[in-house]
Amino acid sequence: MFRLAEFWWLILPIGGLIFAWRRAVSGAAEWRPQRYPPASTIAGPERSRSARDHEAVRRREITRILEEHNRTDTRWLDYEIDVARLLDFPMMTDMRDPLTMGFHRAKLRADLLRPVNVEDLLAERDAEREYRDAVADYVAAFNVAEAEAIRRRRSDFSPAGQQRLARAQALLRLASDSAATPQERRQAYDRACKELDGLIVLPTATRAGIERRIAGQIEG
């Protein structure tokens, strides 16, 4: 028959094993929170960093759109301030042409939606999207109109109309020539206006700019 007293010598080793096991379990319980902190202590900083990264991406995108807007304005300004270029590609300022009217409408819409600075659109996702689409439409409309104007050049005009454009171009060059006398420049400008009268319908701003620059050079 089994008698417990005969195995008294096993009590100490078994007790030691039990004691060691309990210490190991207790140590693991104390160590685990240090190695795996609660999710709430990590989510805050990570979420904040993610928000900053997202804002930086949006800021770069808005800046890119503004720069694209500026580049297209500069391309258009080349036609407004360069009289010779304007008369080489008269369609770009002929408001009777649907393509020209289209890009002017797109430009006006993009200008109206343009923010004062990047921060104005960071808090307004809908406004950012609307402005981005408006600039894309403006760039596309300008590219189409310019490509067609380069293709046509002066071919839409009769031979007589093309001759008048060529004469007006030469006269405006003379009116801008500082080597010419004030009287020569005045006469050249007046004659150029007569050549263009009824031939090209210039935007009001374009005509005013040309007259202002020519007048300043004549008076100077």
HELIX and SHEET records of a PDB file:
HELIX    1   1 LEU A    4  LEU A   10  5                                   7    
HELIX    2   2 ILE A   11  ARG A   35  1                                  25    
HELIX    3   3 SER A   40  ILE A   81  1                                  42    
HELIX    4   4 VAL A   83  ASP A   88  1                                   6    
HELIX    5   5 PRO A   90  THR A   93  5                                   4    
HELIX    6   6 PRO A   98  LEU A  113  1                                  16    
HELIX    7   7 GLU A  119  LEU A  122  1                                   4    
HELIX    8   8 ARG A  125  ARG A  152  1                                  28    
HELIX    9   9 PRO A  159  ALA A  175  1                                  17    
HELIX   10  10 PRO A  182  LEU A  196  1                                  15    
HELIX   11  11 THR A  204  GLU A  219  1                                  16    
END                                                                             
